[in-house]
Amino acid sequence: MALYNSNCGDTFSFSAIPTDSDTTFCNQDFEVLTARRLLLRLTPTVGEKQQCPSCLKNSTVSTSGLRRPHFFPEVDDFGDHSIRCAKDGLRARLWHDPIARILTRIAKAANIICHYELAGFMSSSNSNKRPDAVFYIETTGQAHIVDVRTNDVTIHNWCKKSALIPGYANDQGMLLKNKKWQALSAAQNDHFLAFGIEVGGRLHPASDNFIRRLSFSAGGTASEQAAFRTWALQRLHCTSQRGVARIIRHRAPINMGPRQVDPRGYRNLGFLPPPPPLLPPPLRPPLPSPFPPSSPLRLGLLTQAGLFEQRQCSLVHTAPASPFVL
């Protein structure tokens, strides 16, 4: 239910026309996204043990050593553990950073000065933080510091309330970001915004208002601003969904059952048509002979080849009058 509420906040990914690389998915990514939108299992197994290739956790239920034990497996069949896993920095590289980059592209399309990961921008001597993006929207010189927060609705502390309250994971993620950045940004007289987006695509209301403000800066009539906002949200949501699908594909669990292990990766779930079978090349009939079967010239050629005595009976008595038989 938590993932369902998060999916309901994204109405742009599956309605975008694939006109460029930002709105186009490969077949494998689209198959994973379709299964998660339909809340289907990605690795259907029958009681088989699975293991994460990054953190080496498995699907066995274990409650030892936990202050608040949970009675459900860590590695699941829906791809949620692949997103929660904090190993290898895969979540930041495939999901977080592309969202920050697409935000700067949207701002530049609206004729707004922006910088991506501007080093040394924070004036505090005790802070080595580097914001994801810095925007100059007003002419007063104040900067808008934006730091992207990607939120998973299926983590243990947020799952129950995310199932009851849509957007709960975004609210908690915004609180955590504000604690780290709000005081530093206010100390140098700048605005701070935590750009929150959930794993299913739901945006925080403050993030949606920021995109609306960028559309106002683009100018034009109300219909042109609405078209710009739709264009921006389509690319933003498609970038987020593509990052989620790639994380799940890169961290596909390994089946540990006592049998022949399938190739690593998710199985074909049947959403896409199977590839056509490889057919053998068509048989070509032999080229017709330019000489009739009883031609003296042909018999002479066979005699020179030393085959007249062996094939005389078949050529004269048993060979049918067909141009395809030599």
DRENVEX-682692 format. One record per residue (C-alpha): residue number from 1; residue in one letter; z, x, y. Coordinates in nm, 3 decimals, decimal comma, always signed. Each point is the difference from the previous one (the first is absolute). Layout:
<atoms>
     k   r        zz        xx        yy
   NUM   a         Z         X         Y
...
</atoms>
This chain:
<atoms>
     k   r        zz        xx        yy
     1   m    +0,000    +0,000    +0,000
     2   a    +0,067    +0,291    +0,235
     3   l    -0,353    +0,134    -0,054
     4   y    -0,143    -0,350    +0,037
     5   n    +0,165    -0,039    +0,343
     6   s    -0,135    +0,338    +0,102
     7   n    -0,351    -0,087    -0,118
     8   c    +0,003    -0,321    +0,204
     9   g    +0,016    +0,208    +0,318
    10   d    -0,343    +0,157    -0,062
    11   t    -0,292    -0,234    +0,060
    12   f    -0,250    +0,268    +0,102
    13   s    -0,050    +0,238    -0,294
    14   f    -0,187    -0,239    -0,230
    15   s    -0,185    -0,174    +0,285
    16   a    -0,144    +0,317    +0,156
    17   i    -0,370    +0,058    -0,050
    18   p    -0,056    +0,353    -0,139
    19   t    -0,218    +0,132    +0,281
    20   d    +0,138    +0,355    +0,019
    21   s    +0,228    +0,242    -0,182
    22   d    +0,313    -0,150    +0,159
    23   t    -0,056    -0,343    -0,154
    24   t    -0,152    +0,109    -0,332
    25   f    +0,196    +0,046    -0,325
    26   c    -0,113    +0,178    -0,312
    27   n    -0,002    -0,203    -0,321
    28   q    +0,319    +0,154    -0,138
    29   d    +0,198    -0,061    +0,321
    30   f    -0,125    -0,355    +0,032
    31   e    +0,096    -0,077    -0,359
    32   v    +0,358    +0,120    +0,063
    33   l    +0,025    -0,198    +0,325
    34   t    -0,128    -0,317    -0,166
    35   a    +0,253    +0,030    -0,281
    36   r    +0,287    +0,052    +0,246
    37   r    -0,114    -0,291    +0,213
    38   l    +0,002    -0,221    -0,312
    39   l    +0,335    +0,151    -0,111
    40   l    -0,145    +0,121    -0,330
    41   r    +0,108    +0,293    -0,213
    42   l    -0,195    +0,318    +0,047
    43   t    +0,097    +0,163    -0,330
    44   p    +0,050    -0,279    -0,258
    45   t    +0,213    +0,139    -0,280
    46   v    +0,204    -0,154    -0,281
    47   g    +0,340    +0,167    +0,017
    48   e    -0,148    +0,348    +0,034
    49   k    +0,185    +0,276    +0,183
    50   q    -0,165    +0,129    +0,317
    51   q    +0,067    +0,308    +0,211
    52   c    -0,080    +0,085    +0,362
    53   p    -0,213    +0,317    +0,018
    54   s    +0,166    +0,111    +0,326
    55   c    +0,377    -0,054    -0,033
    56   l    +0,001    -0,030    -0,384
    57   k    +0,206    -0,319    +0,008
    58   n    -0,070    -0,246    -0,280
    59   s    +0,016    -0,372    -0,061
    60   t    +0,323    +0,017    -0,201
    61   v    +0,285    -0,198    +0,156
    62   s    +0,286    +0,235    +0,084
    63   t    +0,321    -0,089    +0,183
    64   s    +0,195    +0,322    -0,047
    65   g    +0,097    +0,197    +0,309
    66   l    -0,082    -0,280    +0,243
    67   r    +0,254    -0,140    +0,240
    68   r    -0,184    -0,333    +0,003
    69   p    -0,179    -0,018    -0,336
    70   h    -0,319    -0,201    -0,029
    71   f    -0,122    -0,147    -0,324
    72   f    -0,375    +0,033    +0,041
    73   p    -0,238    +0,289    -0,074
    74   e    -0,081    +0,254    +0,268
    75   v    -0,367    +0,035    -0,099
    76   d    -0,171    -0,339    -0,003
    77   d    -0,339    -0,145    -0,089
    78   f    -0,083    -0,121    +0,353
    79   g    -0,031    +0,337    +0,176
    80   d    +0,317    -0,039    +0,210
    81   h    +0,159    +0,323    -0,123
    82   s    -0,316    +0,191    +0,091
    83   i    +0,056    -0,102    +0,362
    84   r    +0,377    +0,063    -0,002
    85   c    -0,027    +0,347    -0,153
    86   a    +0,075    +0,265    +0,263
    87   k    -0,145    +0,299    -0,183
    88   d    -0,300    +0,208    +0,115
    89   g    -0,023    -0,161    +0,346
    90   l    -0,271    -0,229    -0,130
    91   r    +0,123    -0,304    +0,189
    92   a    -0,021    +0,174    +0,338
    93   r    -0,337    +0,160    -0,071
    94   l    -0,182    -0,305    -0,136
    95   w    +0,172    -0,290    +0,177
    96   h    +0,200    +0,105    +0,307
    97   d    -0,232    +0,255    +0,161
    98   p    -0,322    -0,209    -0,026
    99   i    +0,175    -0,287    +0,181
   100   a    +0,104    +0,232    +0,284
   101   r    -0,355    +0,133    +0,027
   102   i    -0,159    -0,345    +0,006
   103   l    +0,240    -0,100    +0,280
   104   t    -0,124    +0,283    +0,218
   105   r    -0,360    -0,098    -0,074
   106   i    +0,072    -0,359    +0,101
   107   a    +0,162    +0,118    +0,323
   108   k    -0,295    +0,224    +0,085
   109   a    -0,234    -0,294    -0,060
   110   a    +0,204    -0,189    +0,264
   111   n    -0,044    +0,290    +0,250
   112   i    +0,365    +0,108    -0,025
   113   i    +0,107    +0,363    +0,013
   114   c    +0,182    +0,086    -0,323
   115   h    +0,097    +0,304    -0,204
   116   y    +0,059    +0,028    -0,373
   117   e    +0,309    +0,195    -0,116
   118   l    +0,056    +0,170    +0,335
   119   a    +0,220    +0,304    -0,065
   120   g    +0,268    +0,095    +0,253
   121   f    -0,008    -0,335    +0,177
   122   m    +0,368    -0,080    -0,040
   123   s    +0,192    +0,178    +0,276
   124   s    +0,331    +0,015    -0,185
   125   s    +0,084    +0,358    -0,098
   126   n    +0,184    -0,115    -0,311
   127   s    -0,285    -0,210    -0,133
   128   n    -0,299    +0,123    -0,196
   129   k    -0,142    -0,348    -0,044
   130   r    -0,371    -0,057    +0,039
   131   p    -0,113    -0,357    +0,069
   132   d    -0,292    -0,141    -0,192
   133   a    -0,182    -0,107    +0,316
   134   v    +0,052    -0,001    +0,377
   135   f    -0,175    -0,262    +0,216
   136   y    -0,039    -0,017    +0,378
   137   i    -0,061    -0,365    +0,071
   138   e    +0,138    -0,041    +0,354
   139   t    -0,086    +0,209    +0,303
   140   t    +0,368    +0,072    +0,075
   141   g    +0,003    +0,308    -0,223
   142   q    +0,232    -0,146    -0,261
   143   a    -0,108    +0,065    -0,355
   144   h    +0,026    -0,231    -0,298
   145   i    +0,128    +0,197    -0,297
   146   v    -0,107    -0,162    -0,327
   147   d    +0,129    +0,100    -0,341
   148   v    -0,134    -0,178    -0,308
   149   r    +0,243    -0,142    -0,256
   150   t    -0,140    -0,108    -0,339
   151   n    +0,241    -0,235    -0,178
   152   d    +0,021    -0,089    -0,367
   153   v    +0,137    -0,348    -0,069
   154   t    +0,091    +0,074    -0,364
   155   i    +0,267    +0,266    +0,047
   156   h    +0,341    -0,090    -0,140
   157   n    +0,177    -0,059    +0,334
   158   w    -0,270    -0,220    +0,158
   159   c    -0,166    -0,186    -0,287
   160   k    +0,227    -0,305    -0,018
   161   k    +0,008    -0,066    +0,373
   162   s    -0,372    +0,071    +0,034
   163   a    -0,059    -0,276    -0,255
   164   l    +0,201    -0,240    +0,219
   165   i    -0,089    +0,121    +0,350
   166   p    -0,364    +0,097    +0,069
   167   g    -0,011    +0,323    +0,200
   168   y    +0,352    +0,113    -0,091
   169   a    -0,122    +0,345    -0,110
   170   n    -0,177    +0,047    +0,333
   171   d    +0,318    -0,088    +0,190
   172   q    +0,206    +0,252    -0,197
   173   g    -0,261    +0,269    +0,042
   174   m    -0,013    -0,060    +0,375
   175   l    +0,379    +0,042    +0,023
   176   l    -0,014    +0,332    -0,181
   177   k    -0,278    +0,130    +0,225
   178   n    +0,170    -0,113    +0,320
   179   k    +0,317    +0,187    -0,093
   180   k    -0,197    +0,324    -0,024
   181   w    -0,234    -0,037    +0,298
   182   q    +0,137    -0,249    +0,254
   183   a    +0,252    +0,229    +0,171
   184   l    -0,237    +0,298    +0,012
   185   s    -0,279    -0,206    +0,153
   186   a    +0,229    -0,161    +0,259
   187   a    +0,134    +0,343    +0,101
   188   q    -0,346    +0,103    +0,122
   189   n    -0,078    -0,343    +0,151
   190   d    -0,258    -0,100    -0,259
   191   h    -0,044    -0,313    -0,209
   192   f    +0,034    +0,009    -0,377
   193   l    -0,155    -0,231    -0,258
   194   a    +0,052    +0,012    -0,373
   195   f    -0,327    -0,125    -0,147
   196   g    +0,113    -0,175    -0,318
   197   i    -0,228    -0,122    -0,278
   198   e    +0,096    -0,115    -0,350
   199   v    -0,159    +0,089    -0,329
   200   g    -0,168    -0,340    -0,023
   201   g    -0,144    +0,027    +0,352
   202   r    +0,248    -0,201    +0,211
   203   l    +0,037    +0,143    +0,351
   204   h    +0,320    -0,007    +0,203
   205   p    -0,031    -0,236    +0,302
   206   a    +0,047    +0,296    +0,236
   207   s    -0,287    +0,182    -0,172
   208   d    -0,223    -0,306    +0,029
   209   n    +0,085    -0,027    +0,371
   210   f    -0,096    +0,365    +0,044
   211   i    -0,346    -0,067    -0,148
   212   r    -0,032    -0,302    +0,229
   213   r    +0,090    +0,218    +0,297
   214   l    -0,269    +0,248    -0,096
   215   s    -0,252    -0,287    -0,006
   216   f    +0,105    -0,095    +0,354
   217   s    -0,064    +0,357    +0,112
   218   a    -0,349    -0,020    -0,146
   219   g    -0,083    -0,252    +0,272
   220   g    -0,265    -0,268    -0,008
   221   t    +0,038    -0,372    -0,048
   222   a    +0,250    -0,174    -0,226
   223   s    -0,258    -0,032    -0,277
   224   e    -0,086    +0,371    +0,022
   225   q    +0,369    +0,091    -0,019
   226   a    +0,041    -0,223    -0,305
   227   a    -0,300    +0,167    -0,164
   228   f    +0,145    +0,344    +0,072
   229   r    +0,336    -0,101    -0,146
   230   t    -0,169    -0,127    -0,318
   231   w    -0,203    +0,320    -0,025
   232   a    +0,314    +0,212    +0,038
   233   l    +0,213    -0,200    -0,247
   234   q    -0,271    +0,007    -0,266
   235   r    -0,015    +0,378    +0,008
   236   l    +0,375    +0,036    +0,018
   237   h    +0,067    -0,224    -0,301
   238   c    -0,285    +0,145    -0,206
   239   t    +0,131    +0,351    +0,064
   240   s    +0,349    -0,103    -0,111
   241   q    -0,121    -0,175    -0,316
   242   r    -0,225    +0,291    -0,091
   243   g    +0,292    +0,240    +0,031
   244   v    +0,220    -0,217    -0,224
   245   a    -0,271    -0,023    -0,267
   246   r    -0,059    +0,375    +0,000
   247   i    +0,371    +0,074    -0,038
   248   i    +0,017    -0,231    -0,302
   249   r    -0,309    +0,156    -0,155
   250   h    +0,122    +0,357    +0,050
   251   r    +0,339    -0,081    -0,157
   252   a    -0,114    -0,205    -0,294
   253   p    +0,281    +0,007    -0,260
   254   i    -0,050    +0,182    -0,328
   255   n    +0,040    -0,200    -0,320
   256   m    +0,252    +0,171    -0,229
   257   g    -0,040    -0,215    -0,310
   258   p    -0,058    +0,149    -0,350
   259   r    -0,373    -0,051    -0,003
   260   q    -0,316    +0,146    +0,140
   261   v    +0,050    +0,022    +0,375
   262   d    -0,269    -0,157    +0,213
   263   p    -0,161    +0,207    +0,276
   264   r    +0,225    +0,026    +0,302
   265   g    -0,052    -0,282    +0,246
   266   y    +0,006    -0,375    +0,009
   267   r    -0,203    -0,194    -0,250
   268   n    -0,292    -0,219    +0,089
   269   l    +0,160    -0,335    +0,082
   270   g    -0,320    -0,198    -0,028
   271   f    -0,052    -0,084    +0,368
   272   l    -0,319    +0,204    +0,023
   273   p    -0,298    -0,053    -0,232
   274   p    -0,027    +0,261    -0,276
   275   p    -0,272    +0,261    +0,039
   276   p    -0,324    -0,080    -0,179
   277   p    -0,033    +0,163    -0,346
   278   l    -0,223    +0,301    -0,037
   279   l    -0,315    -0,111    -0,180
   280   p    -0,219    +0,243    -0,198
   281   p    -0,334    +0,082    +0,156
   282   p    -0,280    -0,237    -0,105
   283   l    -0,221    +0,110    -0,288
   284   r    -0,347    +0,096    +0,109
   285   p    -0,289    -0,072    -0,238
   286   p    -0,208    +0,302    -0,105
   287   l    -0,310    +0,069    +0,200
   288   p    -0,318    -0,142    -0,154
   289   s    -0,236    +0,249    -0,163
   290   p    -0,338    +0,039    +0,171
   291   f    -0,171    +0,014    -0,343
   292   p    -0,018    -0,280    -0,262
   293   p    +0,179    +0,065    -0,332
   294   s    -0,324    +0,079    -0,193
   295   s    -0,163    +0,214    +0,269
   296   p    -0,161    +0,322    -0,132
   297   l    +0,134    +0,191    +0,300
   298   r    +0,353    -0,118    -0,073
   299   l    -0,034    +0,089    -0,369
   300   g    -0,123    +0,338    +0,103
   301   l    +0,298    +0,058    +0,224
   302   l    +0,233    -0,093    -0,283
   303   t    -0,188    +0,234    -0,233
   304   q    +0,042    +0,289    +0,239
   305   a    +0,372    -0,070    +0,017
   306   g    +0,027    +0,008    -0,376
   307   l    +0,109    -0,362    -0,024
   308   f    -0,313    -0,170    -0,127
   309   e    +0,085    +0,024    -0,370
   310   q    +0,354    -0,130    +0,063
   311   r    -0,091    -0,292    +0,224
   312   q    -0,347    -0,093    -0,128
   313   c    +0,123    -0,297    -0,198
   314   s    +0,219    -0,131    +0,279
   315   l    -0,273    +0,036    +0,260
   316   v    -0,287    -0,151    -0,200
   317   h    +0,164    -0,254    -0,232
   318   t    +0,342    -0,101    +0,134
   319   a    -0,019    +0,051    +0,376
   320   p    -0,031    -0,332    +0,189
   321   a    -0,263    -0,040    +0,265
   322   s    +0,248    +0,040    +0,288
   323   p    -0,050    +0,223    +0,303
   324   f    +0,374    +0,097    -0,010
   325   v    -0,016    +0,171    -0,342
   326   l    -0,116    +0,359    -0,016
</atoms>
